[in-house]
């Protein structure tokens, strides 16, 4: 009877252990991923450039497993940072805006696949905690002040504060203006500089910003070193090669020889699980094609149509235009040419781009630091 009783309660004991609360304030931030996460909850792994573009991110949704120094974090987004050599490049950040490529990790096999894809470690080095309410922000700030003192005012934001905890190899960034608390193990990070969108550039003393950013982008490919450049032709209606915006299907695209260079990416809504967008990326050549997924059957390539494309650096492709545009033209020369071609456009004061409105798309012509025609985006 005693043996039977023990067997009966064993699953309950295991369940209780699996639900053990993890105090994020006490992590060393070098823990194995599977030690601080659980497949019992929804895990998303991948890239989100607004959150932080140079790390692989593991997002835990709807978890009741975390606290911060006794403060319950149920209902808050918890995002762990994982070092990834693949993401130390500017190929993603040059896209601009919010680039999201997060995919579910439901098993250890899926998790391992994602880590391998991004050349990432199997340990975390940081955590980003969502702070939704004013009450939570105040409680977190009080706990931080009790532990580490007043902190240093972040000069880049209205209410941001940060701490450099050298004995623990930790940076702590309290960013209430952006609803975030960010804690990093800086053992393998710069000790003098830190940057992200929510904190701006922080100088801990002696920061060489140029050297720091060069290290973040150390795996970026120099345009002059790019090989096997794809040949592209943009027609008078801004279609690319044989792909007609709004008509060409995903299946037709994949049957084209040029598609062999691309990797398919599906953008998933983390809340609903629905497919927001499908796009094909050739990061090496900074070339991207976007598709609108069919609402009822997004995995059917015959029903998804191309909505646009991005060519971020003309130096990485062989490109020609059917309307007399040429790479390297000066900003003023492009304006004159558009006038001559009777193409309606909208130059923006003090900006390095020109917007052209078509019946179904916006064409953005981009110019580099020397105001030479260097890239384009159609969507």
Secondary structure, DSSP 8 states (H G I E B T S, - for coil): -HHHHHHHHHHHHHHHHHT--EEGGG--S--BHHHH--TTSEEEEEEEHHHHEEEEEEEEES---EEETTEE-TTS-EEEEEEESTTSSSTTGGG-S--EEEEE--SHHHHHHHHHHTTEEEEEEEEEEE--SHHHHHHHHHHHHHHH-S-EE-TTSSS-EEEEEGGGTEEEEEEGGGTEEEEEE-TTS-SSEEEETTTEEEESSS--HHHHHHHHTTT---GGG--S--EEEE-TTS-BTTB-TTT-BHHHHHTSGGGGG-EEEEEE-TTT--EEEEEEEEGGGTEEEEEE--SS-TT-TTS-EEEEEEE--GGGSEEEETTS--TT-BHHHHHHHHHHTT---EE-TT-SEEEEE-SS-EEEEEE-TT-BEEEEEE-
